[in-house]
Amino acid sequence: MPLTNKKRCPWPADIRIMVKYHDKEWGVPVHNDRKLFEFLLLEGFQAGLSWLTILNKRKNFRRAFDNFDFNKVSKYDKRKINSLLKDEGIIRNRLKIESAVTNAKAFLQVRKEFGTFDKYIWGFLNGNPVVNKFKSLKELPARTELSDKISEDLKDALKSGEKIRLQTIRSIRALILEFEKSGTGKKLDETEEVKLLSSAVKKRKESIEQFRSAGREDLAMVEEKELKVIMSYLPEQLSEEEIMKKIQAIAKEIGAESKADFGKLMGAAMKELKGKADGKFVKETVEKFLS
């Protein structure tokens, strides 16, 4: 098919190798572990470079890295790494090459934990691909401080083997991805992040109460550990005294003086304190102030 006869994203331009990648691979779900490792390795080498550069060297990477066999790559020693540094067909960057070996080892650890890397990575989306309807590159979701921190924490949790922390961070990441594919048109800014995390906090607290009521302290303790992880991503929580001072200031600003003003004050307070204080405690503080 001629390069100009098909509707495509703007980024391939008319570059044949980019067009082929766009038409045959871009956005196509992958469930083969070796193929997933191939993209993981290539993306690592792409950092700071164009994807076109990587595609032009893809065959060389396949040859140099044993057809992207993660078992073999995980066993690369200094001698092999030094050999790769002399290979003009690939990106000869020591840090990137060493990172590929480290990632191969982590890849095997994930497979040991989850059976396959495919099961692990698709678990973030419950097995369903993200289907976006962006009309331009400007609409693509921007990286945020939270998403970057979660990505780093996910790597750390994976290396340390902290199952509950890993499971909780994965659930947070899944919430973010679900938001991004929701089609609401909203940007994932700090306000939306706080809403997502606050919702997760509320669910954990409800679960803790339910498990304790059912006499399942073991499950309640697990939920408490997950709650602690989620809370670490929210803004620093205000003290009781700070919350009361905030409510007093808000009440003065909007003229809330009696119990009849509860709804008005509560709405303004939650808007101001969202993510910085527990909603239940804010409600109790507002009631106390208006009593």
Helices and strands as residue ranges (DSSP letters): H 16-24, H 33-46, H 51-56, H 58-64, G 66-68, H 70-73, H 78-84, H 94-114, H 117-122, G 123-125, G 137-139, H 145-160, H 163-180, H 190-213, H 217-231, H 240-254, G 259-261, H 262-273, H 279-290
